[in-house]
Amino acid sequence: MHDTIQRLFRYKAWANDELLTSLARLAGDSTITGLAIKALSHTYIVDRIFNAHMRGQPHAYTLANANKMPTLEELSMDIRKSDREYIHYVSTLDRDQLSERIDFVFTDGAPGRMSREEMLMHVITHGIGHRGQVSALMLLNSLPASKDGFTTYLHDAEASTRGRAAA
Protein backbone atom coordinates (compact mmCIF):
# COMPACT_ATOMS: atom_id res chain seq x y z
CA MET A 1 0.00 0.00 0.00
CA HIS A 2 2.90 2.35 0.70
CA ASP A 3 3.94 2.48 -2.97
CA THR A 4 0.32 3.02 -3.99
CA ILE A 5 -0.07 5.94 -1.60
CA GLN A 6 3.11 7.53 -2.93
CA ARG A 7 1.86 7.08 -6.49
CA LEU A 8 -1.56 8.51 -5.58
CA PHE A 9 -0.02 11.66 -4.13
CA ARG A 10 2.12 12.16 -7.25
CA TYR A 11 -1.09 11.68 -9.25
CA LYS A 12 -2.89 14.22 -7.03
CA ALA A 13 -0.19 16.82 -7.68
CA TRP A 14 -0.31 16.12 -11.43
CA ALA A 15 -4.13 16.32 -11.59
CA ASN A 16 -4.19 19.52 -9.54
CA ASP A 17 -1.55 21.05 -11.80
CA GLU A 18 -3.52 20.08 -14.92
CA LEU A 19 -6.70 21.66 -13.54
CA LEU A 20 -5.00 24.81 -12.25
CA THR A 21 -3.28 25.26 -15.62
CA SER A 22 -6.62 24.88 -17.41
CA LEU A 23 -8.27 27.40 -15.10
CA ALA A 24 -5.46 29.90 -15.61
CA ARG A 25 -6.31 29.95 -19.33
CA LEU A 26 -9.87 31.21 -18.63
CA ALA A 27 -10.77 34.86 -18.46
CA GLY A 28 -10.18 36.27 -14.98
CA ASP A 29 -13.83 37.22 -14.54
CA SER A 30 -15.13 33.78 -15.52
CA THR A 31 -17.90 32.49 -13.25
CA ILE A 32 -16.26 29.08 -13.52
CA THR A 33 -13.02 30.44 -12.06
CA GLY A 34 -14.83 31.88 -9.05
CA LEU A 35 -16.67 28.63 -8.35
CA ALA A 36 -13.51 26.60 -8.94
CA ILE A 37 -11.62 28.74 -6.43
CA LYS A 38 -14.32 28.05 -3.81
CA ALA A 39 -14.17 24.28 -4.36
CA LEU A 40 -10.38 24.07 -4.60
CA SER A 41 -9.83 26.41 -1.66
CA HIS A 42 -11.97 24.05 0.41
CA THR A 43 -9.89 21.04 -0.64
CA TYR A 44 -6.69 22.94 0.13
CA ILE A 45 -7.92 23.78 3.64
CA VAL A 46 -8.95 20.18 4.29
CA ASP A 47 -5.53 19.03 3.04
CA ARG A 48 -3.83 21.38 5.51
CA ILE A 49 -6.11 20.37 8.39
CA PHE A 50 -5.37 16.67 7.90
CA ASN A 51 -1.68 17.38 7.43
CA ALA A 52 -1.69 19.00 10.88
CA HIS A 53 -3.67 16.09 12.39
CA MET A 54 -1.19 13.53 11.04
CA ARG A 55 1.76 15.46 12.40
CA GLY A 56 0.11 16.08 15.77
CA GLN A 57 0.29 19.84 15.23
CA PRO A 58 -2.34 22.51 15.76
CA HIS A 59 -3.90 24.34 12.82
CA ALA A 60 -5.63 27.71 12.67
CA TYR A 61 -8.73 26.59 10.77
CA THR A 62 -12.11 26.80 12.49
CA LEU A 63 -13.97 25.99 9.26
CA ALA A 64 -13.18 23.89 6.21
CA ASN A 65 -14.02 26.86 3.98
CA ALA A 66 -12.16 30.13 3.56
CA ASN A 67 -13.66 33.34 4.90
CA LYS A 68 -11.94 35.28 2.12
CA MET A 69 -11.28 33.68 -1.24
CA PRO A 70 -7.73 33.81 -2.57
CA THR A 71 -6.91 34.67 -6.14
CA LEU A 72 -6.38 31.77 -8.52
CA GLU A 73 -2.65 32.59 -8.57
CA GLU A 74 -2.39 32.54 -4.76
CA LEU A 75 -4.40 29.34 -4.49
CA SER A 76 -2.37 27.67 -7.25
CA MET A 77 0.89 28.42 -5.43
CA ASP A 78 -0.54 27.14 -2.13
CA ILE A 79 -1.93 23.94 -3.63
CA ARG A 80 1.28 23.15 -5.50
CA LYS A 81 3.36 23.73 -2.36
CA SER A 82 1.01 21.55 -0.29
CA ASP A 83 1.13 18.80 -2.92
CA ARG A 84 4.95 18.83 -2.85
CA GLU A 85 4.88 18.60 0.95
CA TYR A 86 2.50 15.63 0.83
CA ILE A 87 4.65 13.83 -1.75
CA HIS A 88 7.67 14.22 0.51
CA TYR A 89 5.70 13.32 3.66
CA VAL A 90 4.27 10.07 2.32
CA SER A 91 7.71 9.02 1.09
CA THR A 92 8.97 9.10 4.70
CA LEU A 93 6.26 6.87 6.22
CA ASP A 94 6.63 3.21 7.04
CA ARG A 95 3.91 0.57 7.50
CA ASP A 96 3.65 1.15 11.27
CA GLN A 97 3.25 4.90 10.79
CA LEU A 98 0.55 4.35 8.16
CA SER A 99 -1.47 2.15 10.49
CA GLU A 100 -1.06 4.39 13.55
CA ARG A 101 -4.42 5.66 14.79
CA ILE A 102 -4.49 9.35 15.62
CA ASP A 103 -7.01 11.18 17.78
CA PHE A 104 -8.01 14.66 16.62
CA VAL A 105 -10.90 17.12 16.66
CA PHE A 106 -12.90 18.02 13.55
CA THR A 107 -13.55 21.70 12.88
CA ASP A 108 -17.12 21.26 14.16
CA GLY A 109 -15.72 20.13 17.52
CA ALA A 110 -16.54 16.43 17.10
CA PRO A 111 -13.80 13.99 18.12
CA GLY A 112 -12.17 11.90 15.44
CA ARG A 113 -9.86 8.90 15.29
CA MET A 114 -8.38 7.65 12.05
CA SER A 115 -5.27 5.85 10.96
CA ARG A 116 -2.74 7.91 9.08
CA GLU A 117 -3.48 5.75 6.03
CA GLU A 118 -7.22 6.53 6.30
CA MET A 119 -6.46 10.24 6.56
CA LEU A 120 -4.24 10.08 3.49
CA MET A 121 -6.92 8.24 1.54
CA HIS A 122 -9.46 10.86 2.62
CA VAL A 123 -7.21 13.63 1.29
CA ILE A 124 -6.91 11.78 -2.03
CA THR A 125 -10.61 10.97 -2.49
CA HIS A 126 -11.82 14.34 -1.22
CA GLY A 127 -9.69 16.15 -3.79
CA ILE A 128 -10.84 13.86 -6.60
CA GLY A 129 -14.46 14.69 -5.83
CA HIS A 130 -13.96 18.43 -5.92
CA ARG A 131 -11.77 18.35 -9.02
CA GLY A 132 -14.66 16.43 -10.61
CA GLN A 133 -17.07 19.20 -9.65
CA VAL A 134 -14.86 21.78 -11.34
CA SER A 135 -14.47 19.60 -14.43
CA ALA A 136 -18.25 19.21 -14.60
CA LEU A 137 -18.64 23.00 -14.47
CA MET A 138 -16.20 23.33 -17.32
CA LEU A 139 -18.03 20.73 -19.42
CA LEU A 140 -21.43 22.30 -18.69
CA ASN A 141 -20.03 25.57 -20.00
CA SER A 142 -18.69 24.00 -23.21
CA LEU A 143 -15.08 24.12 -22.05
CA PRO A 144 -12.75 21.14 -22.22
CA ALA A 145 -12.16 19.62 -18.80
CA SER A 146 -8.57 19.13 -17.76
CA LYS A 147 -7.17 15.65 -18.12
CA ASP A 148 -7.14 14.14 -14.70
CA GLY A 149 -7.62 10.40 -15.03
CA PHE A 150 -5.36 8.12 -13.00
CA THR A 151 -4.75 5.97 -16.08
CA THR A 152 -3.74 9.04 -18.08
CA TYR A 153 -1.34 10.00 -15.30
CA LEU A 154 0.19 6.50 -15.17
CA HIS A 155 0.72 6.38 -18.91
CA ASP A 156 2.27 9.86 -18.92
CA ALA A 157 4.40 9.46 -15.79
CA GLU A 158 5.45 5.85 -16.39
CA ALA A 159 5.39 5.76 -20.18
CA SER A 160 8.33 3.40 -20.61
CA THR A 161 6.79 0.75 -18.34
CA ARG A 162 3.39 1.12 -20.01
CA GLY A 163 4.48 0.41 -23.57
CA ARG A 164 4.49 4.05 -24.62
CA ALA A 165 7.08 6.56 -25.69
CA ALA A 166 7.54 9.41 -23.24
CA ALA A 167 5.53 12.50 -24.20
C-alpha positions in Angstrom: 0.0 0.0 0.0 2.9 2.3 0.7 3.9 2.5 -3.0 0.3 3.0 -4.0 -0.1 5.9 -1.6 3.1 7.5 -2.9 1.9 7.1 -6.5 -1.6 8.5 -5.6 0.0 11.7 -4.1 2.1 12.2 -7.2 -1.1 11.7 -9.2 -2.9 14.2 -7.0 -0.2 16.8 -7.7 -0.3 16.1 -11.4 -4.1 16.3 -11.6 -4.2 19.5 -9.5 -1.6 21.0 -11.8 -3.5 20.1 -14.9 -6.7 21.7 -13.5 -5.0 24.8 -12.2 -3.3 25.3 -15.6 -6.6 24.9 -17.4 -8.3 27.4 -15.1 -5.5 29.9 -15.6 -6.3 29.9 -19.3 -9.9 31.2 -18.6 -10.8 34.9 -18.5 -10.2 36.3 -15.0 -13.8 37.2 -14.5 -15.1 33.8 -15.5 -17.9 32.5 -13.3 -16.3 29.1 -13.5 -13.0 30.4 -12.1 -14.8 31.9 -9.0 -16.7 28.6 -8.4 -13.5 26.6 -8.9 -11.6 28.7 -6.4 -14.3 28.1 -3.8 -14.2 24.3 -4.4 -10.4 24.1 -4.6 -9.8 26.4 -1.7 -12.0 24.1 0.4 -9.9 21.0 -0.6 -6.7 22.9 0.1 -7.9 23.8 3.6 -9.0 20.2 4.3 -5.5 19.0 3.0 -3.8 21.4 5.5 -6.1 20.4 8.4 -5.4 16.7 7.9 -1.7 17.4 7.4 -1.7 19.0 10.9 -3.7 16.1 12.4 -1.2 13.5 11.0 1.8 15.5 12.4 0.1 16.1 15.8 0.3 19.8 15.2 -2.3 22.5 15.8 -3.9 24.3 12.8 -5.6 27.7 12.7 -8.7 26.6 10.8 -12.1 26.8 12.5 -14.0 26.0 9.3 -13.2 23.9 6.2 -14.0 26.9 4.0 -12.2 30.1 3.6 -13.7 33.3 4.9 -11.9 35.3 2.1 -11.3 33.7 -1.2 -7.7 33.8 -2.6 -6.9 34.7 -6.1 -6.4 31.8 -8.5 -2.7 32.6 -8.6 -2.4 32.5 -4.8 -4.4 29.3 -4.5 -2.4 27.7 -7.2 0.9 28.4 -5.4 -0.5 27.1 -2.1 -1.9 23.9 -3.6 1.3 23.1 -5.5 3.4 23.7 -2.4 1.0 21.6 -0.3 1.1 18.8 -2.9 5.0 18.8 -2.9 4.9 18.6 1.0 2.5 15.6 0.8 4.7 13.8 -1.8 7.7 14.2 0.5 5.7 13.3 3.7 4.3 10.1 2.3 7.7 9.0 1.1 9.0 9.1 4.7 6.3 6.9 6.2 6.6 3.2 7.0 3.9 0.6 7.5 3.7 1.2 11.3 3.2 4.9 10.8 0.6 4.3 8.2 -1.5 2.1 10.5 -1.1 4.4 13.6 -4.4 5.7 14.8 -4.5 9.3 15.6 -7.0 11.2 17.8 -8.0 14.7 16.6 -10.9 17.1 16.7 -12.9 18.0 13.5 -13.5 21.7 12.9 -17.1 21.3 14.2 -15.7 20.1 17.5 -16.5 16.4 17.1 -13.8 14.0 18.1 -12.2 11.9 15.4 -9.9 8.9 15.3 -8.4 7.6 12.0 -5.3 5.8 11.0 -2.7 7.9 9.1 -3.5 5.8 6.0 -7.2 6.5 6.3 -6.5 10.2 6.6 -4.2 10.1 3.5 -6.9 8.2 1.5 -9.5 10.9 2.6 -7.2 13.6 1.3 -6.9 11.8 -2.0 -10.6 11.0 -2.5 -11.8 14.3 -1.2 -9.7 16.1 -3.8 -10.8 13.9 -6.6 -14.5 14.7 -5.8 -14.0 18.4 -5.9 -11.8 18.4 -9.0 -14.7 16.4 -10.6 -17.1 19.2 -9.6 -14.9 21.8 -11.3 -14.5 19.6 -14.4 -18.3 19.2 -14.6 -18.6 23.0 -14.5 -16.2 23.3 -17.3 -18.0 20.7 -19.4 -21.4 22.3 -18.7 -20.0 25.6 -20.0 -18.7 24.0 -23.2 -15.1 24.1 -22.0 -12.8 21.1 -22.2 -12.2 19.6 -18.8 -8.6 19.1 -17.8 -7.2 15.7 -18.1 -7.1 14.1 -14.7 -7.6 10.4 -15.0 -5.4 8.1 -13.0 -4.7 6.0 -16.1 -3.7 9.0 -18.1 -1.3 10.0 -15.3 0.2 6.5 -15.2 0.7 6.4 -18.9 2.3 9.9 -18.9 4.4 9.5 -15.8 5.4 5.9 -16.4 5.4 5.8 -20.2 8.3 3.4 -20.6 6.8 0.8 -18.3 3.4 1.1 -20.0 4.5 0.4 -23.6 4.5 4.1 -24.6 7.1 6.6 -25.7 7.5 9.4 -23.2 5.5 12.5 -24.2 
